[in-house]
Amino acid sequence: MDTNVFAIVLIIIASFFQGSFGLGMKYMNPLKWEAWWLVHSIFAMIIIPTVWAAIVVPDLFGVIAQAPLKVKLLAMLFGAMWGVGGILFGKSVPYIGMSLTYGIVLGLCAAAGSLIPFFIMENPNMETLPTVLTGVVLLVVGVGITAYAGIEKDKLQKATNEEGSNTKVNLKTGLIIAILSGLLSAALSIGFSEGRSIAGIAENAGALTRNSSLAVWVVVLWGGFIINGGYALFLLTKNNTWSSFTVAGAKKAYTWSILAAVFWFGALGVYGQGNALMGAMGDVVGWPILMGGGLIISNIWAYRSGEWTNVPKPFKILLSGIGVIVIAICVLAYSNTL
């Protein structure tokens, strides 16, 4: 199989994981959110990345130790910024709703996570810029259409549910928080780009090209865990919910927390493999494909769970948005062949 085609296939597989890990969040009870999230973060950001990387990267910690301190700190910093973006996502939802928040955050995350690495890379191929921009713009438009479909769906469903009103709606505040969340969430892609030299050291140590990216994720996610784990610990202390860990019947919640972690890092790990095979343009092309593909998969799961039942007009809008995203993915994939 052609290397570029294989790379795209890997990123599409990663998109499946990306769009599926959220299923586990439906099974938090009887754990409190902060208890569930701490377990999830430990496995998703520390245990699974480290174990996977240690298996495929010879002398993983020796490789990381060889990397320049500035590179490691930058990678961790961007990982931490991504962590802040994730927390802000949750803060925005009560103000403007899940659909609008998801649309803004995903659109900005895909665009910034693609274009910023393009302009900070050494000697970018400017001939590909028009095609990349076209693909990114199409992706943002597609995400916007799916977000609009979600908003219309929510309106129809709330019209039949007297308890559906949200008294906390504050469009200005919610938009500001969502925009900040989207920009900060893109830092995950930028951190991966900034840590590429770690992958080079891993290759010199004997790791395969596609596996070398795993060493980068280990460092980036240290920063991510500091924020996510730290926030969970803060809430556990603030809310005095430490007893949640020993609540009866929590086994299923723990299982789903770990399964969600497997899917979550599965997305990043497989994405990193595809990214590495794409070469210099991997950060630019692969990231928006991952975001767009993940959105399609998450909506497929939502459809199967009945979230789009009895809302035919919004569902047709959703399908049109997905169609635009598919075109955008094709354009972006083509840009890597130029």
C-alpha positions in Angstrom: 0.0 0.0 0.0 1.2 3.5 -0.8 2.6 5.2 2.3 0.4 8.3 2.0 -2.7 6.1 1.5 -1.7 4.0 4.5 -1.2 7.2 6.6 -4.7 8.4 5.7 -6.1 5.0 6.6 -4.4 5.2 10.0 -5.9 8.6 10.7 -9.3 7.5 9.7 -9.0 4.6 12.2 -7.9 7.2 14.8 -11.0 9.2 13.9 -13.1 6.2 14.9 -11.4 6.1 18.4 -11.7 9.9 18.6 -15.4 9.9 17.9 -16.1 6.9 20.2 -14.3 7.5 23.5 -17.1 9.9 24.7 -19.4 6.9 25.0 -17.7 6.0 28.2 -18.8 9.3 29.8 -22.4 8.1 29.7 -21.5 5.6 32.4 -20.0 7.7 35.2 -22.6 6.8 37.8 -22.4 6.2 40.7 -18.9 7.9 40.7 -18.7 11.7 40.9 -17.3 13.4 37.8 -14.0 14.3 39.4 -13.4 10.7 40.6 -14.2 9.2 37.2 -12.1 11.8 35.5 -9.0 11.3 37.7 -9.0 7.6 36.9 -9.6 8.3 33.2 -6.7 10.9 33.1 -4.2 8.6 34.9 -4.8 5.8 32.4 -5.3 8.0 29.3 -2.4 10.4 29.8 0.1 8.5 31.8 -0.3 4.7 32.0 -1.4 3.8 28.4 0.9 6.2 26.5 3.9 5.2 28.6 3.3 1.5 28.4 2.7 1.6 24.6 5.7 3.8 24.0 7.9 1.7 26.2 7.0 -1.4 24.1 7.8 0.1 20.7 10.5 2.7 21.5 13.9 1.2 22.7 15.0 2.9 26.0 12.1 5.2 26.0 13.2 7.2 29.1 16.7 7.4 27.8 15.3 8.9 24.5 13.3 11.5 26.5 16.3 12.3 28.6 18.4 13.0 25.5 15.8 15.5 24.2 16.7 19.2 24.8 15.1 20.6 27.9 13.5 23.5 25.9 11.8 21.0 23.6 10.4 19.0 26.5 9.2 22.1 28.4 7.5 23.5 25.2 5.8 20.2 24.5 4.5 20.0 28.1 3.5 23.6 28.1 1.3 23.1 25.0 -0.1 20.0 26.6 -1.0 22.0 29.6 -2.7 24.7 27.5 -4.7 21.9 25.8 -5.8 20.8 29.3 -7.0 24.3 30.2 -9.0 24.3 26.9 -10.7 21.1 27.8 -11.8 22.5 31.2 -13.1 25.7 29.5 -15.2 23.5 27.1 -17.1 22.2 30.1 -17.6 25.7 31.4 -19.0 27.0 28.1 -21.7 24.3 27.7 -24.0 25.6 30.4 -24.0 29.0 28.8 -24.6 28.2 25.1 -25.3 24.5 24.9 -23.4 21.4 23.8 -24.0 21.8 20.0 -22.8 25.4 19.7 -19.9 24.9 22.0 -18.8 21.7 20.2 -19.1 23.5 16.8 -17.0 26.5 17.9 -14.4 24.5 19.8 -13.9 21.8 17.1 -13.9 24.3 14.3 -11.2 26.5 15.9 -9.3 23.5 17.1 -9.1 22.0 13.7 -8.2 25.3 11.9 -5.6 26.5 14.4 -4.2 23.0 15.0 -3.6 22.7 11.3 -2.5 26.2 10.2 -0.3 27.2 13.1 2.1 24.2 12.6 2.2 25.1 8.9 3.4 28.6 9.5 5.9 27.7 12.2 7.5 24.8 10.3 10.9 25.3 8.7 10.6 25.9 4.9 6.8 25.2 4.5 5.7 24.3 1.0 3.7 27.4 0.1 2.4 25.8 -3.1 0.2 23.6 -0.9 -1.2 26.5 1.1 -4.2 27.2 -1.2 -5.3 23.6 -1.1 -4.8 23.3 2.6 -6.7 26.5 3.2 -9.6 25.3 1.0 -9.7 22.0 3.0 -9.6 23.8 6.4 -12.3 26.3 5.4 -14.5 23.5 4.1 -14.0 21.6 7.3 -14.9 24.7 9.5 -18.0 25.2 7.3 -19.0 21.6 7.7 -18.5 21.7 11.5 -20.6 24.9 11.5 -23.4 23.2 9.7 -23.4 20.2 12.0 -23.4 22.6 15.0 -26.4 24.4 13.5 -28.2 21.1 13.0 -27.5 20.3 16.7 -28.9 23.7 17.8 -32.1 23.1 15.7 -32.4 19.6 17.1 -32.2 21.0 20.7 -34.8 23.6 20.0 -37.3 21.0 18.7 -36.6 18.6 21.6 -36.9 21.4 24.2 -40.2 22.5 22.7 -41.6 19.1 23.9 -39.9 19.1 27.2 -40.9 21.8 29.8 -37.7 21.1 31.7 -35.5 21.8 28.7 -35.1 25.5 29.3 -31.7 26.8 30.4 -31.9 29.8 32.7 -28.1 30.2 32.7 -27.9 31.1 29.0 -25.4 33.9 28.4 -24.4 34.1 24.7 -21.5 36.6 25.1 -19.9 34.9 28.0 -20.4 31.4 26.5 -18.9 32.5 23.1 -15.8 34.0 24.8 -15.2 30.9 26.8 -15.8 28.6 23.8 -13.4 30.6 21.5 -10.7 30.4 24.2 -11.4 26.7 24.5 -11.1 26.1 20.8 -7.8 28.0 20.5 -6.3 26.4 23.6 -7.4 22.9 22.5 -5.4 23.3 19.3 -2.3 23.4 21.5 -2.3 19.6 21.5 -1.4 19.5 17.8 1.1 22.3 18.3 2.7 20.5 21.2 3.1 17.4 19.1 4.7 19.5 16.3 7.1 21.2 18.7 8.1 17.8 20.1 9.1 16.3 16.7 12.8 16.3 17.6 12.0 13.7 20.3 10.6 11.4 17.6 13.9 11.9 15.7 15.9 10.7 18.8 13.5 7.7 19.1 14.2 6.8 15.5 17.9 7.0 16.1 17.4 4.6 19.0 15.8 2.1 16.7 12.1 2.9 16.8 10.1 2.6 13.6 9.1 6.0 12.0 5.5 5.5 12.7 6.1 4.4 16.3 8.5 7.3 17.1 5.6 9.7 17.6 4.6 7.8 20.8 7.6 9.1 22.6 6.4 12.7 21.8 2.9 12.0 23.2 4.4 10.8 26.5 6.0 14.2 27.0 3.1 16.3 25.7 0.6 14.5 27.9 2.7 15.0 31.1 1.6 18.6 30.7 -1.9 17.6 29.9 -2.1 15.5 33.0 -0.9 18.2 35.3 -4.0 20.3 34.4 -6.5 17.5 34.1 -5.4 15.5 37.1 -4.8 18.6 39.1 -8.3 19.9 38.4 -9.9 16.6 39.4 -7.9 16.6 42.6 -9.0 20.2 43.3 -12.7 19.3 42.8 -12.3 16.1 45.0 -11.0 18.3 47.8 -13.3 21.2 47.2 -16.4 19.1 47.0 -15.2 16.6 49.6 -16.0 13.7 47.3 -13.1 11.4 48.0 -15.5 8.8 49.3 -16.9 8.5 45.8 -14.0 6.1 45.0 -15.4 3.5 47.3 -19.1 3.9 46.6 -21.0 0.6 46.0 -21.5 -0.4 42.4 -18.7 1.6 41.0 -17.0 -1.3 39.2 -18.9 -0.6 35.9 -18.0 3.1 36.1 -14.3 2.3 36.6 -14.4 -0.1 33.7 -15.8 2.5 31.3 -13.4 5.1 32.6 -10.5 2.9 31.6 -12.1 1.8 28.3 -12.7 5.5 27.4 -9.0 6.1 28.2 -8.0 3.3 25.8 -10.1 4.8 23.0 -9.0 8.4 23.8 -5.3 7.6 23.6 -5.9 5.1 20.9 -7.0 8.1 18.8 -3.8 10.1 19.5 -1.5 7.1 19.2 -2.8 5.9 15.9 -3.0 9.5 14.6 0.6 10.0 15.6 1.6 7.0 13.5 -0.3 8.3 10.5 1.1 11.8 11.0 4.7 10.5 11.1 4.2 8.6 7.8 2.9 11.8 6.2 6.2 13.6 6.7 6.5 17.3 7.3 2.9 18.0 6.4 1.5 15.5 8.8 0.7 18.1 11.5 -1.0 20.3 8.9 -3.1 17.7 7.1 -3.6 14.9 9.6 -5.0 17.0 12.5 -8.1 18.4 10.7 -8.8 15.0 9.2 -8.8 13.6 12.8 -11.1 16.3 14.0 -13.5 16.0 11.1 -13.6 12.2 11.1 -14.1 12.1 14.8 -17.1 14.4 14.5 -18.7 12.1 11.9 -18.2 9.1 14.1 -19.6 10.8 17.2 -22.8 11.7 15.3 -23.1 8.1 14.0 -23.1 7.0 17.6 -25.6 9.7 18.5 -27.9 8.6 15.7 -27.7 5.0 16.8 -28.6 6.0 20.4 -31.7 7.8 19.2 -30.6 11.4 19.7 -31.8 12.3 16.1 -35.1 10.6 16.3 -38.2 12.6 15.3 -36.2 15.6 14.1 -36.1 15.0 10.3 -35.2 18.6 9.2 -32.2 19.0 11.6 -31.1 15.5 10.6 -31.0 16.5 6.9 -29.0 19.6 7.9 -26.6 17.3 9.8 -26.2 15.0 6.7 -25.3 18.0 4.6 -22.7 19.1 7.1 -21.2 15.6 7.2 -21.1 15.7 3.4 -19.1 19.0 3.5 -16.7 17.4 6.0 -16.1 14.4 3.8 -15.2 16.7 0.9 -12.9 18.7 3.2 -11.1 15.5 4.2 -10.7 14.5 0.6 -9.2 17.9 -0.2 -6.8 17.8 2.7 -5.7 14.3 1.8 -5.1 15.4 -1.7 -3.0 18.4 -0.5 -0.4 15.9 1.0 0.2 14.5 -2.5 1.3 17.9 -3.9 
